[in-house]
């Protein structure tokens, strides 16, 4: 039974790699420098919001 799961895991990994390769090959501008800059600035902004929200929750817990 364990070998069946290993075979299914390998087949799944190969399918994931194949879909990723096909997606990158069909849309190479996805990994351009400009898109990375936009993505990192968005993730940075969201990270700051999350840090602020967690700090607010900690302050609320300490106040009570």
DOVO-117253 format. One record per residue: residue number from 1; residue in one letter; x, y, z of N, C-alpha, C in turn. Coordinates in Angstrom, 2 decimals. Last residue first. Layout:
pt num:NUM | residu:A | nu:X | nv:Y | nw:Z | cau:X | cav:Y | caw:Z | cu:X | cv:Y | cw:Z
...
This chain:
pt num:64 | residu:X | nu:-6.58 | nv:44.63 | nw:28.87 | cau:-7.72 | cav:44.04 | caw:29.61 | cu:-7.30 | cv:43.25 | cw:30.83
pt num:63 | residu:X | nu:-4.28 | nv:45.45 | nw:27.70 | cau:-5.10 | cav:46.47 | caw:28.35 | cu:-6.19 | cv:45.83 | cw:29.21
pt num:62 | residu:X | nu:-3.23 | nv:43.23 | nw:26.46 | cau:-2.53 | cav:43.75 | caw:27.63 | cu:-3.38 | cv:44.75 | cw:28.39
pt num:61 | residu:X | nu:-5.01 | nv:42.95 | nw:24.34 | cau:-4.93 | cav:41.90 | caw:25.35 | cu:-4.26 | cv:42.40 | cw:26.61
pt num:60 | residu:X | nu:-4.47 | nv:45.28 | nw:22.90 | cau:-5.82 | cav:45.07 | caw:23.43 | cu:-5.80 | cv:43.98 | cw:24.52
pt num:59 | residu:X | nu:-1.82 | nv:44.79 | nw:22.16 | cau:-2.11 | cav:45.91 | caw:23.05 | cu:-3.50 | cv:45.76 | cw:23.68
pt num:58 | residu:X | nu:-2.28 | nv:42.63 | nw:20.46 | cau:-1.49 | cav:42.43 | caw:21.67 | cu:-1.73 | cv:43.56 | cw:22.65
pt num:57 | residu:X | nu:-3.75 | nv:43.89 | nw:18.42 | cau:-4.36 | cav:42.82 | caw:19.21 | cu:-3.61 | cv:42.57 | cw:20.50
pt num:56 | residu:X | nu:-1.78 | nv:45.67 | nw:17.46 | cau:-3.03 | cav:46.19 | caw:18.04 | cu:-3.71 | cv:45.14 | cw:18.90
pt num:55 | residu:X | nu:0.05 | nv:43.84 | nw:16.45 | cau:0.45 | cav:44.72 | caw:17.56 | cu:-0.78 | cv:45.30 | cw:18.25
pt num:54 | residu:X | nu:-1.51 | nv:42.78 | nw:14.39 | cau:-1.10 | cav:41.91 | caw:15.50 | cu:-0.65 | cv:42.74 | cw:16.69
pt num:53 | residu:X | nu:-1.73 | nv:45.07 | nw:12.78 | cau:-2.92 | cav:44.44 | caw:13.33 | cu:-2.58 | cv:43.54 | cw:14.51
pt num:52 | residu:X | nu:0.97 | nv:45.56 | nw:12.10 | cau:0.20 | cav:46.55 | caw:12.85 | cu:-1.03 | cv:45.95 | cw:13.49
pt num:51 | residu:X | nu:1.49 | nv:43.24 | nw:10.63 | cau:2.27 | cav:43.53 | caw:11.84 | cu:1.53 | cv:44.53 | cw:12.72
pt num:50 | residu:X | nu:-0.33 | nv:43.61 | nw:8.52 | cau:-0.47 | cav:42.46 | caw:9.41 | cu:0.30 | cv:42.68 | cw:10.71
pt num:49 | residu:X | nu:0.71 | nv:45.92 | nw:7.31 | cau:-0.64 | cav:45.93 | caw:7.86 | cu:-0.85 | cv:44.78 | cw:8.85
pt num:48 | residu:X | nu:3.21 | nv:44.90 | nw:6.51 | cau:3.14 | cav:45.99 | caw:7.49 | cu:1.76 | cv:46.09 | cw:8.12
pt num:47 | residu:X | nu:2.33 | nv:43.01 | nw:4.64 | cau:3.07 | cav:42.57 | caw:5.83 | cu:3.04 | cv:43.65 | cw:6.90
pt num:46 | residu:X | nu:1.18 | nv:44.65 | nw:2.69 | cau:0.33 | cav:43.73 | caw:3.43 | cu:1.02 | cv:43.22 | cw:4.70
pt num:45 | residu:X | nu:3.53 | nv:45.94 | nw:1.81 | cau:2.44 | cav:46.72 | caw:2.38 | cu:1.52 | cv:45.82 | cw:3.21
pt num:44 | residu:X | nu:4.94 | nv:43.71 | nw:0.80 | cau:5.49 | cav:44.51 | caw:1.89 | cu:4.42 | cv:45.33 | cw:2.59
pt num:43 | residu:X | nu:3.26 | nv:42.90 | nw:-1.28 | cau:3.46 | cav:42.00 | caw:-0.13 | cu:4.06 | cv:42.75 | cw:1.05
pt num:42 | residu:X | nu:3.53 | nv:45.15 | nw:-2.95 | cau:2.22 | cav:44.78 | caw:-2.42 | cu:2.37 | cv:43.88 | cw:-1.20
pt num:41 | residu:X | nu:6.25 | nv:45.03 | nw:-3.53 | cau:5.73 | cav:46.21 | caw:-2.85 | cu:4.36 | cv:45.91 | cw:-2.25
pt num:40 | residu:X | nu:6.39 | nv:42.55 | nw:-4.81 | cau:7.09 | cav:42.74 | caw:-3.54 | cu:6.59 | cv:43.98 | cw:-2.80
pt num:39 | residu:X | nu:4.83 | nv:43.04 | nw:-7.13 | cau:4.43 | cav:42.00 | caw:-6.16 | cu:5.09 | cv:42.22 | cw:-4.81
pt num:38 | residu:X | nu:6.29 | nv:45.03 | nw:-8.42 | cau:4.92 | cav:45.29 | caw:-7.99 | cu:4.48 | cv:44.29 | cw:-6.92
pt num:37 | residu:X | nu:8.68 | nv:43.64 | nw:-8.88 | cau:8.70 | cav:44.86 | caw:-8.07 | cu:7.30 | cv:45.18 | cw:-7.56
pt num:36 | residu:X | nu:7.79 | nv:41.58 | nw:-10.56 | cau:8.34 | cav:41.25 | caw:-9.24 | cu:8.34 | cv:42.48 | cw:-8.34
pt num:35 | residu:X | nu:7.06 | nv:43.07 | nw:-12.81 | cau:6.02 | cav:42.35 | caw:-12.06 | cu:6.51 | cv:41.96 | cw:-10.68
pt num:34 | residu:X | nu:9.61 | nv:44.01 | nw:-13.58 | cau:8.55 | cav:44.96 | caw:-13.23 | cu:7.44 | cv:44.28 | cw:-12.41
pt num:33 | residu:X | nu:10.99 | nv:41.72 | nw:-14.26 | cau:11.47 | cav:42.52 | caw:-13.13 | cu:10.37 | cv:43.48 | cw:-12.65
pt num:32 | residu:X | nu:8.81 | nv:38.91 | nw:-15.00 | cau:9.62 | cav:40.08 | caw:-15.37 | cu:9.99 | cv:40.88 | cw:-14.12
pt num:31 | residu:X | nu:7.33 | nv:36.57 | nw:-14.94 | cau:8.50 | cav:36.70 | caw:-14.08 | cu:9.40 | cv:37.84 | cw:-14.50
pt num:30 | residu:X | nu:5.38 | nv:36.83 | nw:-16.89 | cau:4.97 | cav:36.72 | caw:-15.49 | cu:6.13 | cv:36.98 | cw:-14.55
pt num:29 | residu:X | nu:6.27 | nv:36.62 | nw:-19.42 | cau:6.35 | cav:37.95 | caw:-18.81 | cu:5.87 | cv:37.95 | cw:-17.37
pt num:28 | residu:X | nu:5.78 | nv:34.02 | nw:-20.34 | cau:7.08 | cav:34.33 | caw:-19.73 | cu:7.17 | cv:35.71 | cw:-19.07
pt num:27 | residu:X | nu:3.55 | nv:31.98 | nw:-20.70 | cau:3.41 | cav:33.35 | caw:-20.21 | cu:4.71 | cv:33.80 | cw:-19.55
pt num:26 | residu:X | nu:4.21 | nv:29.43 | nw:-21.56 | cau:3.14 | cav:30.14 | caw:-22.26 | cu:3.02 | cv:31.60 | cw:-21.86
pt num:25 | residu:X | nu:6.16 | nv:28.69 | nw:-19.72 | cau:6.50 | cav:28.73 | caw:-21.15 | cu:5.46 | cv:29.54 | cw:-21.93
pt num:24 | residu:X | nu:4.71 | nv:28.67 | nw:-17.37 | cau:5.80 | cav:29.63 | caw:-17.53 | cu:6.17 | cv:29.78 | cw:-19.00
pt num:23 | residu:X | nu:2.87 | nv:26.59 | nw:-17.91 | cau:2.39 | cav:27.94 | caw:-17.60 | cu:3.47 | cv:28.99 | cw:-17.78
pt num:22 | residu:X | nu:4.57 | nv:24.41 | nw:-18.32 | cau:3.69 | cav:24.85 | caw:-19.41 | cu:3.19 | cv:26.28 | cw:-19.17
pt num:21 | residu:X | nu:5.76 | nv:24.24 | nw:-15.79 | cau:6.58 | cav:24.48 | caw:-16.97 | cu:5.73 | cv:25.02 | cw:-18.12
pt num:20 | residu:X | nu:3.48 | nv:23.66 | nw:-14.22 | cau:4.26 | cav:24.88 | caw:-13.98 | cu:5.10 | cv:25.23 | cw:-15.19
pt num:19 | residu:X | nu:2.70 | nv:21.18 | nw:-15.32 | cau:1.80 | cav:22.33 | caw:-15.40 | cu:2.54 | cv:23.64 | cw:-15.18
pt num:18 | residu:X | nu:5.03 | nv:19.67 | nw:-14.65 | cau:4.65 | cav:19.84 | caw:-16.05 | cu:3.71 | cv:21.04 | cw:-16.22
pt num:17 | residu:X | nu:4.98 | nv:19.74 | nw:-11.86 | cau:6.12 | cav:20.33 | caw:-12.57 | cu:5.76 | cv:20.59 | cw:-14.02
pt num:16 | residu:X | nu:2.56 | nv:18.34 | nw:-11.47 | cau:2.71 | cav:19.73 | caw:-11.00 | cu:3.85 | cv:20.42 | cw:-11.74
pt num:15 | residu:X | nu:3.20 | nv:15.82 | nw:-12.57 | cau:2.13 | cav:16.63 | caw:-13.15 | cu:2.23 | cv:18.10 | cw:-12.72
pt num:14 | residu:X | nu:5.24 | nv:15.02 | nw:-10.81 | cau:5.55 | cav:15.21 | caw:-12.24 | cu:4.47 | cv:16.06 | cw:-12.91
pt num:13 | residu:X | nu:3.76 | nv:14.81 | nw:-8.44 | cau:4.86 | cav:15.78 | caw:-8.53 | cu:5.22 | cv:16.06 | cw:-9.99
pt num:12 | residu:X | nu:1.98 | nv:12.72 | nw:-9.13 | cau:1.47 | cav:14.06 | caw:-8.81 | cu:2.54 | cv:15.12 | cw:-8.92
pt num:11 | residu:X | nu:3.81 | nv:10.62 | nw:-9.44 | cau:2.99 | cav:11.04 | caw:-10.58 | cu:2.43 | cv:12.44 | cw:-10.34
pt num:10 | residu:X | nu:4.76 | nv:10.51 | nw:-6.80 | cau:5.69 | cav:10.83 | caw:-7.89 | cu:4.92 | cv:11.31 | cw:-9.11
pt num:9 | residu:X | nu:2.39 | nv:9.79 | nw:-5.46 | cau:3.09 | cav:11.03 | caw:-5.12 | cu:4.04 | cv:11.46 | cw:-6.22
pt num:8 | residu:X | nu:1.87 | nv:7.29 | nw:-6.60 | cau:0.91 | cav:8.39 | caw:-6.81 | cu:1.55 | cv:9.74 | cw:-6.48
pt num:7 | residu:X | nu:4.11 | nv:5.94 | nw:-5.58 | cau:3.93 | cav:6.07 | caw:-7.03 | cu:2.96 | cv:7.22 | cw:-7.34
pt num:6 | residu:X | nu:3.55 | nv:6.13 | nw:-2.84 | cau:4.79 | cav:6.70 | caw:-3.37 | cu:4.67 | cv:6.91 | cw:-4.87
pt num:5 | residu:X | nu:1.16 | nv:4.72 | nw:-2.67 | cau:1.18 | cav:6.14 | caw:-2.32 | cu:2.44 | cv:6.82 | cw:-2.86
pt num:4 | residu:X | nu:2.12 | nv:2.19 | nw:-3.41 | cau:1.09 | cav:2.84 | caw:-4.22 | cu:1.07 | cv:4.34 | cw:-3.95
pt num:3 | residu:X | nu:3.82 | nv:1.62 | nw:-1.31 | cau:4.42 | cav:1.86 | caw:-2.63 | cu:3.42 | cv:2.51 | cw:-3.57
pt num:2 | residu:X | nu:1.98 | nv:1.20 | nw:0.73 | cau:2.85 | cav:2.37 | caw:0.80 | cu:3.49 | cv:2.66 | cw:-0.55
pt num:1 | residu:X | nu:0.82 | nv:-1.20 | nw:0.00 | cau:0.00 | cav:0.00 | caw:0.00 | cu:0.86 | cv:1.26 | cw:0.00
